[in-house]
């Protein structure tokens, strides 16, 4: 019998990919499946980005690159951060990574070990809790509540900090809830963190460009008092419909960038060369495709929230960002996982149980509106029939 390290048993997973596999298998068998589960824009990568990658390959960009990314891309990221976040960042503190998960994995493994506590949003992206547990640290949930739009309360977050706390994870706009933390709560949090100078912050801002109703993104990178202990996570996957390119970036405090680069060397060596040139084209090229995609999500958000609120036993607050609706299904009287399976098996609609994002997700389902308005309307009609026949 093979004996593995005990830490492997503590690793969780991302249920969206499990549901995607089941939905894909059902579709292969001939079922008509509408996927409102996976968090992936249903847009193609803009042509000028694809062409930049193709040109890089034709130009011979086939070899290893620096572990922290090619200088041209790190400089482009610094310029983009200055433009959209109003903050100047030294390119030497930027690291290019193969997807946003790498940043969270490196940050959590850098601080997590037995006896340490790491605070994370719950419901939240499942990989946070999974990697915290894997590291041996204690995962401390920061509860997000529907009544305040799934924003956190700075007072509640600060109350969770103790001498064992090493890392605090923030995600706004958020997956799975679409919640956006208002400036007032971020101001309070940053002010309160002055009393805890040893707590590092990982700010996951991968959905920063996907905001609605005139909201402006408030980046933790803009708070000078915590810059020396802030790790920023962002990338290209969502904003530029580049999920399969596996391209992300992070900004590290000066004392952490060298350990982060060492982790990269030990883990993946470097990021795909041609993808990095595509990343430059994305940041420096036309931004109209981004605006068009967000405009489409704005219309779909209006549709899905309206339609969900018409269903018996379901209610849904309007998300402020990202492309997820986190619907309250507690009145239906069965668990989120059971309802997820029911909708997939009986209605042919893929959704994700709220418990896939933590214990505080019970009583909710996540609907991704990264699908056409027509498919969203068809999916809700199927769900309505499924509930009516229950």
C-alpha positions as semicolon CSV with decimal commas, in nm:
position;residue;x (nm);y (nm);z (nm)
1;X;0,000;0,000;0,000
2;X;0,133;0,343;-0,094
3;X;0,190;0,583;0,195
4;X;0,158;0,953;0,115
5;X;0,239;1,258;0,325
6;X;-0,044;1,339;0,566
7;X;-0,080;1,688;0,425
8;X;-0,223;1,553;0,099
9;X;-0,535;1,437;0,281
10;X;-0,595;1,795;0,396
11;X;-0,610;1,931;0,042
12;X;-0,958;2,018;-0,075
13;X;-1,069;2,086;-0,431
14;X;-1,265;2,332;-0,641
15;X;-1,613;2,189;-0,690
16;X;-1,682;2,403;-0,996
17;X;-1,446;2,179;-1,193
18;X;-1,614;1,865;-1,059
19;X;-1,955;1,996;-1,166
20;X;-1,809;2,098;-1,502
21;X;-1,682;1,742;-1,555
22;X;-2,022;1,594;-1,468
23;X;-2,204;1,844;-1,689
24;X;-1,965;1,777;-1,977
25;X;-2,013;1,401;-1,942
26;X;-2,391;1,445;-1,949
27;X;-2,363;1,665;-2,258
28;X;-2,150;1,400;-2,428
29;X;-2,429;1,152;-2,359
30;X;-2,671;1,377;-2,545
31;X;-2,823;1,584;-2,261
32;X;-2,886;1,953;-2,324
33;X;-2,693;2,113;-2,036
34;X;-2,689;2,485;-1,955
35;X;-2,379;2,565;-1,754
36;X;-2,425;2,838;-1,494
37;X;-2,158;2,680;-1,278
38;X;-1,809;2,748;-1,408
39;X;-1,656;3,091;-1,346
40;X;-1,528;3,148;-1,695
41;X;-1,617;3,432;-1,935
42;X;-1,799;3,297;-2,240
43;X;-1,604;3,532;-2,463
44;X;-1,302;3,449;-2,676
45;X;-0,967;3,611;-2,610
46;X;-0,951;3,930;-2,823
47;X;-0,777;3,879;-3,156
48;X;-0,492;4,126;-3,102
49;X;-0,388;3,930;-2,792
50;X;-0,388;3,600;-2,977
51;X;-0,188;3,758;-3,259
52;X;0,074;3,886;-3,012
53;X;0,128;3,532;-2,881
54;X;0,147;3,395;-3,234
55;X;0,399;3,660;-3,334
56;X;0,611;3,582;-3,028
57;X;0,627;3,218;-3,132
58;X;0,715;3,311;-3,490
59;X;0,984;3,545;-3,356
60;X;1,147;3,261;-3,166
61;X;1,023;3,326;-2,813
62;X;1,055;2,956;-2,727
63;X;1,290;2,947;-2,432
64;X;1,299;2,995;-2,057
65;X;1,220;3,340;-1,921
66;X;1,316;3,499;-1,588
67;X;1,139;3,333;-1,296
68;X;0,962;3,659;-1,209
69;X;0,860;3,731;-1,569
70;X;1,006;3,916;-1,866
71;X;1,097;4,279;-1,785
72;X;0,871;4,414;-2,061
73;X;0,563;4,253;-1,905
74;X;0,648;4,358;-1,550
75;X;0,690;4,716;-1,671
76;X;0,355;4,694;-1,853
77;X;0,190;4,569;-1,535
78;X;0,341;4,856;-1,337
79;X;0,202;5,105;-1,591
80;X;-0,140;4,938;-1,576
81;X;-0,145;4,951;-1,195
82;X;-0,060;5,321;-1,212
83;X;-0,341;5,383;-1,462
84;X;-0,619;5,184;-1,296
85;X;-0,520;5,191;-0,929
86;X;-0,337;5,523;-0,913
87;X;-0,038;5,365;-0,740
88;X;0,325;5,358;-0,851
89;X;0,488;5,016;-0,817
90;X;0,849;4,920;-0,880
91;X;0,852;4,649;-1,152
92;X;1,109;4,459;-0,945
93;X;0,832;4,387;-0,691
94;X;0,604;4,234;-0,957
95;X;0,604;3,863;-1,029
96;X;0,438;3,699;-1,328
97;X;0,279;3,365;-1,241
98;X;0,088;3,089;-1,423
99;X;-0,255;3,190;-1,292
100;X;-0,388;3,359;-0,981
101;X;-0,394;3,040;-0,773
102;X;-0,014;3,037;-0,771
103;X;-0,004;3,368;-0,585
104;X;-0,244;3,249;-0,316
105;X;-0,059;2,916;-0,288
106;X;0,279;3,088;-0,247
107;X;0,144;3,343;0,003
108;X;-0,030;3,086;0,217
109;X;0,263;2,842;0,213
110;X;0,498;3,129;0,297
111;X;0,310;3,196;0,624
112;X;0,117;2,881;0,705
113;X;0,245;2,620;0,949
114;X;0,117;2,444;1,265
115;X;0,035;2,692;1,542
116;X;-0,041;2,973;1,297
117;X;-0,382;3,116;1,210
118;X;-0,487;3,251;0,870
119;X;-0,812;3,444;0,826
120;X;-1,002;3,391;0,502
121;X;-1,346;3,489;0,361
122;X;-1,627;3,235;0,404
123;X;-1,812;3,184;0,174
124;X;-1,504;3,238;-0,038
125;X;-1,289;3,092;-0,311
126;X;-1,238;2,730;-0,194
127;X;-0,865;2,717;-0,258
128;X;-0,802;2,959;0,031
129;X;-0,927;2,715;0,294
130;X;-0,783;2,414;0,113
131;X;-0,425;2,545;0,105
132;X;-0,445;2,684;0,458
133;X;-0,536;2,336;0,582
134;X;-0,262;2,183;0,367
135;X;-0,003;2,416;0,520
136;X;-0,092;2,295;0,870
137;X;-0,219;2,636;0,980
138;X;-0,561;2,691;1,135
139;X;-0,816;2,829;0,888
140;X;-1,019;3,101;1,060
141;X;-1,335;3,195;0,865
142;X;-1,430;3,557;0,813
143;X;-1,809;3,530;0,779
144;X;-1,968;3,725;0,494
145;X;-2,335;3,815;0,543
146;X;-2,611;3,860;0,287
147;X;-2,769;4,149;0,479
148;X;-2,473;4,374;0,401
149;X;-2,427;4,262;0,042
150;X;-2,168;3,998;0,139
151;X;-1,921;4,266;0,237
152;X;-1,715;4,204;0,550
153;X;-1,742;4,402;0,870
154;X;-1,404;4,553;0,955
155;X;-1,490;4,528;1,324
156;X;-1,565;4,156;1,293
157;X;-1,247;4,091;1,096
158;X;-1,027;4,275;1,344
159;X;-1,188;4,082;1,632
160;X;-1,055;3,758;1,478
161;X;-0,691;3,866;1,497
162;X;-0,478;3,730;1,780
163;X;-0,104;3,675;1,841
164;X;-0,113;3,360;1,623
165;X;-0,255;3,541;1,318
166;X;-0,002;3,577;1,036
167;X;-0,208;3,629;0,721
168;X;-0,540;3,791;0,636
169;X;-0,701;3,718;0,297
170;X;-0,934;3,976;0,141
171;X;-1,128;3,931;-0,185
172;X;-1,324;4,220;-0,340
173;X;-1,506;4,199;-0,577
174;X;-1,565;3,851;-0,448
175;X;-1,614;3,497;-0,569
176;X;-1,870;3,339;-0,510
177;X;-2,092;3,620;-0,381
178;X;-2,022;3,914;-0,612
179;X;-1,986;4,120;-0,296
180;X;-1,791;4,446;-0,305
181;X;-1,642;4,595;0,011
182;X;-1,718;4,970;0,040
183;X;-1,438;5,217;0,101
184;X;-1,558;5,289;0,454
185;X;-1,505;4,930;0,569
186;X;-1,167;4,909;0,399
187;X;-1,063;5,236;0,565
188;X;-1,165;5,097;0,905
189;X;-0,984;4,771;0,841
190;X;-0,660;4,936;0,738
191;X;-0,674;5,174;1,035
192;X;-0,735;4,882;1,269
193;X;-0,447;4,683;1,119
194;X;-0,206;4,945;1,252
195;X;-0,242;4,769;1,589
196;X;-0,129;4,440;1,428
197;X;0,195;4,517;1,240
198;X;0,291;4,149;1,208
199;X;-0,019;4,051;1,009
200;X;0,040;4,033;0,634
201;X;-0,252;4,088;0,394
202;X;-0,324;3,903;0,070
203;X;-0,564;4,109;-0,140
204;X;-0,724;3,905;-0,420
205;X;-0,838;4,164;-0,675
206;X;-0,877;3,941;-0,981
207;X;-1,225;4,089;-1,053
208;X;-1,113;4,452;-1,012
209;X;-1,235;4,561;-1,357
210;X;-1,577;4,396;-1,317
211;X;-1,791;4,640;-1,118
212;X;-2,145;4,769;-1,165
213;X;-2,364;5,073;-1,094
214;X;-2,075;5,318;-1,108
215;X;-1,873;5,150;-0,833
216;X;-1,502;5,226;-0,825
217;X;-1,247;4,964;-0,731
218;X;-1,080;5,031;-0,396
219;X;-0,742;4,862;-0,402
220;X;-0,561;4,784;-0,080
221;X;-0,245;4,865;-0,272
222;X;-0,342;5,230;-0,237
223;X;-0,299;5,229;0,143
224;X;0,059;5,332;0,216
225;X;0,044;5,220;0,581
226;X;0,022;4,851;0,482
227;X;0,222;4,851;0,158
228;X;0,517;4,688;0,334
229;X;0,302;4,383;0,421
230;X;0,056;4,365;0,133
231;X;0,050;4,101;-0,141
232;X;-0,168;4,188;-0,441
233;X;-0,319;3,916;-0,661
234;X;-0,448;3,999;-1,010
235;X;-0,419;3,872;-1,364
236;X;-0,562;3,835;-1,711
237;X;-0,802;3,539;-1,682
238;X;-1,126;3,722;-1,610
239;X;-1,065;4,070;-1,749
240;X;-0,939;3,957;-2,088
241;X;-1,116;3,618;-2,119
242;X;-0,781;3,438;-2,089
243;X;-0,862;3,162;-1,839
244;X;-0,682;2,893;-2,038
245;X;-0,369;3,100;-2,091
246;X;-0,277;3,061;-1,721
247;X;-0,134;3,406;-1,672
248;X;-0,146;3,613;-1,356
249;X;0,061;3,863;-1,166
250;X;0,134;3,957;-0,809
251;X;0,289;4,252;-0,628
252;X;0,498;4,169;-0,322
253;X;0,651;4,369;-0,037
254;X;1,024;4,417;-0,084
255;X;1,110;4,169;0,191
256;X;0,892;3,895;0,036
257;X;0,971;3,918;-0,336
258;X;1,294;3,715;-0,312
259;X;1,129;3,423;-0,126
260;X;0,843;3,437;-0,379
261;X;1,088;3,412;-0,669
262;X;1,260;3,117;-0,499
263;X;0,923;2,944;-0,469
264;X;0,864;3,003;-0,839
265;X;1,204;2,857;-0,931
266;X;1,131;2,548;-0,724
267;X;0,773;2,516;-0,852
268;X;0,732;2,612;-1,219
269;X;1,064;2,771;-1,324
270;X;0,896;3,042;-1,532
271;X;0,580;3,133;-1,719
272;X;0,515;3,043;-2,083
273;X;0,707;3,292;-2,297
274;X;0,450;3,359;-2,570
275;X;0,171;3,403;-2,312
276;X;0,371;3,683;-2,152
277;X;0,391;3,873;-2,480
278;X;0,016;3,822;-2,513
279;X;-0,018;3,973;-2,166
280;X;0,159;4,289;-2,282
281;X;-0,078;4,320;-2,578
282;X;-0,376;4,278;-2,346
283;X;-0,265;4,559;-2,114
284;X;-0,140;4,800;-2,380
285;X;-0,385;4,725;-2,660
286;X;-0,750;4,825;-2,713
287;X;-0,961;4,806;-2,396
288;X;-1,293;4,813;-2,582
289;X;-1,334;4,432;-2,553
290;X;-1,317;4,464;-2,174
291;X;-1,584;4,734;-2,171
292;X;-1,804;4,529;-2,404
293;X;-1,774;4,222;-2,184
294;X;-1,857;4,414;-1,867
295;X;-2,154;4,574;-2,045
296;X;-2,280;4,228;-2,137
297;X;-2,237;4,109;-1,778
298;X;-2,428;4,416;-1,661
299;X;-2,727;4,319;-1,874
300;X;-2,708;3,954;-1,771
301;X;-2,681;4,047;-1,404
302;X;-3,006;4,241;-1,429
303;X;-3,175;3,945;-1,599
304;X;-3,057;3,670;-1,366
305;X;-3,131;3,859;-1,044
306;X;-3,479;3,949;-1,167
307;X;-3,553;3,594;-1,279
308;X;-3,414;3,430;-0,965
309;X;-3,628;3,653;-0,745
310;X;-3,936;3,530;-0,930
311;X;-3,869;3,166;-0,839
312;X;-4,056;3,010;-0,545
313;X;-3,834;2,979;-0,237
314;X;-3,539;3,164;-0,391
315;X;-3,419;3,520;-0,335
316;X;-3,109;3,697;-0,460
317;X;-2,941;4,024;-0,370
318;X;-2,783;4,218;-0,655
319;X;-2,409;4,153;-0,682
320;X;-2,186;4,458;-0,697
321;X;-1,908;4,297;-0,899
322;X;-1,763;3,984;-1,064
323;X;-2,014;3,769;-1,258
324;X;-2,183;3,559;-0,991
325;X;-2,526;3,568;-0,830
326;X;-2,531;3,406;-0,486
327;X;-2,893;3,308;-0,440
328;X;-3,058;3,226;-0,106
329;X;-3,232;2,888;-0,135
330;X;-3,284;2,823;0,238
331;X;-3,665;2,841;0,212
332;X;-3,673;2,541;-0,021
333;X;-3,587;2,314;0,269
334;X;-3,311;2,094;0,126
335;X;-2,934;2,132;0,139
336;X;-2,740;2,333;-0,117
337;X;-2,560;2,021;-0,242
338;X;-2,886;1,832;-0,287
339;X;-3,038;2,122;-0,481
340;X;-2,726;2,157;-0,695
341;X;-2,754;1,790;-0,792
342;X;-3,129;1,814;-0,845
343;X;-3,097;2,107;-1,084
344;X;-2,822;1,932;-1,281
345;X;-2,985;1,589;-1,298
346;X;-3,347;1,691;-1,345
347;X;-3,331;2,035;-1,509
348;X;-3,001;2,006;-1,694
349;X;-2,871;2,324;-1,531
350;X;-2,526;2,333;-1,371
351;X;-2,494;2,549;-1,057
352;X;-2,257;2,532;-0,760
353;X;-2,364;2,463;-0,401
354;X;-2,277;2,740;-0,159
355;X;-2,108;2,485;0,068
356;X;-1,844;2,440;-0,202
357;X;-1,722;2,781;-0,084
358;X;-1,724;2,709;0,289
359;X;-1,961;2,620;0,570
360;X;-2,120;2,967;0,567
361;X;-2,238;2,895;0,213
362;X;-2,509;2,654;0,324
363;X;-2,848;2,777;0,211
364;X;-2,708;2,932;-0,110
365;X;-2,635;2,841;-0,471
366;X;-2,387;3,021;-0,694
367;X;-2,508;3,104;-1,044
368;X;-2,246;3,223;-1,291
369;X;-2,391;3,463;-1,546
370;X;-2,095;3,414;-1,777
371;X;-2,344;3,273;-2,025
372;X;-2,583;3,426;-2,276
373;X;-2,903;3,601;-2,168
374;X;-3,098;3,347;-2,372
375;X;-2,938;3,057;-2,187
376;X;-2,990;3,226;-1,851
377;X;-3,361;3,266;-1,925
378;X;-3,388;2,906;-2,046
379;X;-3,207;2,783;-1,735
380;X;-3,435;2,971;-1,496
381;X;-3,744;2,839;-1,675
382;X;-3,613;2,483;-1,638
383;X;-3,542;2,543;-1,270
384;X;-3,890;2,685;-1,222
385;X;-4,043;2,370;-1,371
386;X;-3,813;2,155;-1,158
387;X;-3,923;2,335;-0,839
388;X;-4,289;2,330;-0,940
389;X;-4,274;1,952;-0,989
390;X;-4,101;1,890;-0,657
